[in-house]
Amino acid sequence: MGLPSPSLIPTLAPVTYRSSRGGQNTKAIYHPFPQATIRDLCKAHKEYGKDSPYFRGLLKADLSGAETLPADLKQPFSCPLNSTEYRLWEGAWKQLLRDAVPGLLDNIETMVDGHGNPLTFEHRVGEGQWMEATDQVALPQKCLNVVKEAALTAFFTMQPHGPVIPYSKIRQGQSESFTDFVEKLSRAIEVQVKSEGARLKVSPIICQWYVSSLLSPVHVAAEKAIIHRYMDDVLVCAPTDDVLSHALDLTINALVVAGFKLQEEKVQKMPPWRYLGLEIGKRTIVLQKLEIKAKIETLADVHQLCGALNWVRPWLGLTTEDLAPLFNLMKGGEELSSPRELTPEAKDALEKVQHLISTRQAHRCDPDLPFKFIIMGKLPHLHGVIFQWKNNPKKTRTEKIRS
């Protein structure tokens, strides 16, 4: 059953191993878990609590200092828990062992016990015909370690108040007031998000979820309108002024009734081609100026930069000759730590790459045309392009030729 050699035989209770005469075979012998250890664990739990470093360290030390059987595990965990908590722990422990079964069955060292019996789920949890500790000593040591780790994990992750509902799945009930819903949501965030800074980051997201739920009926009632929400701003678009006014009234009423305050001085109404200062044909909203920050000091830095540029080179329509000043920097010493610096020609090549990346973008879309997606290139260098295409009929032109 893969028992250790005599030189590595553990000597701590509750399971010890004794070599037979000649040291050829090793027999597992069971000793009951010391009651003094159980009392010390219960005392530490009562005085310091389950989450205290002292109790956690003491429990792990007591269990790691012995080859512990399933029968022995139940007593240390039943002592500090009441009957309901113990049932929660036992259920979680068994579920973790069920999840571990496929991995144990695939391992030749954990497929059978010391007597050649196939290891079943009842065998691993010490139930059925395997309730006696003397029958459990034949379990492989690797299997015993999995059983013990599952018990510790179940204990330290146990929720005494029942399973925790992720805060992202908490919804306001039909008869639940808004203040009660916010209080319930806030308590869930405090429990599940330990960092105060992370809570501040989560709060805007929670607000957005709630605003989205308020605007759902508005989407249905004003189906011709487009309503987008971002943070504390709401954008309403519609094909006509009448539809826009109707959708805007529904949106404002839904938010005001829920307790949100409207900042009327910030409400803006304008044609879509003037939104955010955009004038079709004269101005476009583009990305900020792109700058490739390349700190070149060694040959390794050059390799990293050239490797990244090679991915976008075909997409930008560049040839290897265009980037030759950069590639030439890889010539010379073979040590990756050998010094390198950008030459004036290499800097010019980088500026050309920056310019081409900045110009490879679309500024607007046609809502009447479908989007298409194609994959270009050859393995392993593939590139995806999302685009729209409009077939314009060619205009015929008649020219008169006079002789």
N, C-alpha and C positions, 0 to 999 in steps of 0.2 A: 504493500500500500504506500510505498515511497516514504517509509519512516526514516528519521535521521540516523546518521552513524553515531556510535557511542560517544565520540568526542564532542558532538553537537547536541547531545540529549539534554532537554530542559529538565530541571529538577524541582520546579515550583508546582504547587497544587493549583487546580484540582486534578490535573492529569499529569502523571509522570511516566517515563519510559524506562524499562529495565531490560538490559541485555541478557540473553540466555548465556549459558556456559559456552565459552568459545567466541562470543560476540557476533555470531552469525545472524541471529534473529532478535528483533526488538519487540517487546510486549508492552502494550499500553495498559497502565493501571490507574484506576479512578480513585480520587480522594475527594470527599465533600468540600465544598467551598467554605472556608473558615467563617464562623459566625461573628468573630471579632471584626473581621473585615466588613461584613454587612452592617454591623452596628456603627462602625466608623463612617461608612458612607451615608447612612441615614442621619447621623449627627451632623455631618458636614452639610448635607442638603438642607436640614432644618435651620442651621445657624447662618449659613452663607447664601443659600439659594441655588437653584439649578444652573443659572447663568454665570455664577461666580467663577473666576479662574481657579480658585482653590478646589472647589468641588469637581469641576471638569477635569482638572489635572489628576485629582485623586482617583476618580472613576477610571480614567484612561490608564493610569499606572497600574491599578489593581487588575484590570482586565488584560492588559498587555503583558503582565508578568506571569501569565499562566496560559496553558492551552485550555480554553474555556469551552464547555459543552453547552448545547442548547438548554439542558436542564438547569445548569448553573446560572445561565444568563437571566432567567426569569425571576430569580430571587432578588438580585441586586436592584432590578428595575421595579419590582413590585413594592419594595420597602418605601421609597420616597413618594410613591404615587397613590392616589386614591383609586377606587375600583373603576370609575369612569375613565380617568386618565390612563390607567393601566390597559384598559381595552383599546383606547386610542393608540397607545404605543404598540401593543401587540399587533393590531391591524396594519399599522404602518410598517412594522418590522417584517411581517409576512409578505406584504406587497413588494418590498424591496427584494426579498429572497425569490419571489416569483419572477421578478424582472431579471434576476441574476441566473436563473436556471439554464437558459440557452448557453451562456458562456461556460458554466460548469460542466454541462454535458459534452461540450466540444473539447474539453481538456482531458487528456488521458489520465491525468493524476487525480481528477475529481469525478470521474465517471462511476467508480465503484468504491465500496468501503474496503477495509482490511480483510474481510472475509469473502470478497468477490461479489457482494450483493450490489445490484444497481442502486444508485442513490436516488431516492424519490423525494418529493417535497415534504412528506411526513417525516422522513428520516432526518432532513435538515432542520426541521423545527422541533423535533423530539416529540412526536405525537403518534397515536395508533400503536402499532407493535414496537415502536422505538421510544416509548416513554421512559424506560429505565435508563439511567445514566450509564450503567455497565454495558448496555448495547450501543451507546453513542460513542464510546471511546474508539470504536473502529473507524470513525469518520476520518478522512484524510485531513492533514493539518491545513492544507490550503483551503479546504472547504470550511473548516472551523474558523479560519481567519475571516472568510467572507461573511459567515453567520454573525460573528462578533462585530465586524464593522457595520453591518446592516442594523444591528441592535443599537449601536451608538448613534448612528445617523438618525434613526427613527426617534430616539430619545431627545436629541438636541434640536431637532426640527419639528417636534410635536407642537401642535397648537391647542392649548387647553380649552380655548373657546370655540373650537370647531375649525373647519377648513376656512382659509382666508380667501375672500373674493377679491381678485385684482381690481384696483381702483379704476382701471380703464374700462371695466365691465359693469360698474355701478351705474344704474339708471334711476331717474326720478319716477316714483310710482304715480299712478293716476290720481290718487287721493292724498299724496304726500305734498306738504308745503315746500316752497322753494328753500326756506331757511332750514328746515329739517334735512332736506336733501344735501344742501351745502355742508351742514354739520356732519352728516354721515360720511360724505366724501372727504372732508378734511381729516376726520379721524382715521380713515383708511390710508390716506397719504402719510400721515404722521407715523403710522405703524409700519408701513411698507417702504417708505423712503426715509432712510436714517439721516442722510446729510441734509442740513438746513439749506445749503446752497442749491442742492438738487431739487428741493421742494419749491424754491422760488422759480426754477426753470420749468417745473411741471405745472405751476399755477396757470400761466397763459394758455397752455395746451388744454387744461380742464375747462377754462373759460371758452375757448374756441369750440370744444365739443358741445358745451351747453348752448351757445349761440346757434350752432348748426342745427341742434334739435328744435330750437324755437323757430327757425326759418324753414323747416321742412314743410309745414302746412302752407306757407307762403309760396313755395315752389309749386305746389299742387294747384293752388288757387290762381296763380299768375303764371301759367305754364309757358306763355310766350316770352316771358321776361327771363333775363339771365341775371342771377344773383350770386355774387362771389363775396366771400368773407375772408379777411386776413387780419389777425390780431383784433384790434378794436375798430377796424374800418369795414364798411359794407359797401360794395359797388353794385348798383342796380342798372341794368341796360335793357332797353326795349325797342321794338321796331317803330312804335308811334308814341306821341306824347300822351295819349289817353292810356295806353297800356302801362307806360312808365309811371304816370301819376297813381294809377290803381295799385301797381306793385309797390311803389314807394310808401303809400298810405298803409298797406298791409304790413310792410316791413317795420315801419315806425311803431304801429300799434302793438305788434307782437313783442317788440323789445321793451316798450314803455310799460306794458302790462306786467312783464316779468321783473320790473324793477330797475331796468337800465335807464340812464339819463342821457337824453339826446342833446348834443352840442350843436344847436341850430346855426350858430355863426360859422360852423365848419362845413355845413351842407353845401355842396357844389352841384350845379346842374349845367351841363354843356353838351354840345354835339360830340359824338365819339371821336371825330377826327381832331378835336382840340383837347381831348382829355390828356392831362399831364403835359400840355404844351406841344403835343404832336401835331404837325402839319404834314399831311400826305404830300409827297413829292418834294418837300423842302427840307424837312427835318425827320430824323429817325432816332429812335432810342437804341443805343449800341452799348456794348460792354465797355467797362473801363479799360484804359490803355494797358495792354498786356506787356509785361516785362519778364524776361527769363533771367532769374537770378542764379547765375552759375559762378560758384566760388571754386575756381580751379587752382589747386595747389600741387596735386600729385597726379601721377598716371592713373590711379584708381578713379579720381574725380573725372578725368577725361573719358574713361571707359563708361562710367555711369551716364554722363551727359550724352555721348554719342549713341549709346544704346537707347536712350529715351527718344532722341531725335530720329532715329531710324524707324521708329513706329509711325511717326507722323509725316515722314519725308514723302512717301508716295501720295498721301492724301493732299499734301501741299503742292504737288507737282514739281518737287525738287529732284535733281539728279545727284549722284554721288560726287560729281564734279563741283556742284554748287556748295557742298559741305566739305570739300577737300581740305580747306584750311583747318578745319576742326579735326578731321581724320588724321591729318599729318602730325598732329600733336601726339598721336599714339606711337609714333616711330621713335627709335632710340633705345634707352635703357629698358630692360625687361622687368625690373623690380617695380611693383605697384606703388611703392613709396617714393620712387624717383620724382624729383621736382618738375613741375610744368607750370606754364602761365600762358594766358591768351595772347596771341599775336594780334596786331591791328587787323590783319585779314580775317582771323577767326572771329573777332568782334563784329566785323561787317557781315559775316555769314550768319551770326546769331541775330543781328538786327533784321536781316532779310527773313529769317524764320518767324520772328515776332510779327513783322508786318503781314506776312501771308496768313498766319493764324488769325490775326485780327480781322482780315478781310473775308475769311471763310465763315460767314454767318448769314442767316436770313433775318430780315427786319420785320416782315409781316407775313400774314397768310391770307389766302382766299377762302372764306367760309363755305363757298359753293363747290370747292374742289376737294376730292378725297386726298388723304395722305397716303403716301407709298413708302415702302421700305425695301431697300436692296442691300445685299452684301457683296462687296467688291474685294478683289485681291485674290491671292493664292495662299494656301496654308503654309506656314502657320500665321501669316500676317493678313488678317481680315479686317475690313472696315465697314461699318454700317452707315447708311445715309437715309435720313427721313426727308422726303421732299414732296412737292406738288408739281404737277405738270399740266399745262394747258396747250392743246393743239390749236394754233391759230391758222385758219385757212389762208393759203397764199393768194395775194391779190394779183389778178391778171392785168397786164399792162399792154396796151396796143399802141404801137408806134407806126406812124406813117412814114414811109421812105419815099422821098421825092427824087425822081431822076433828073 
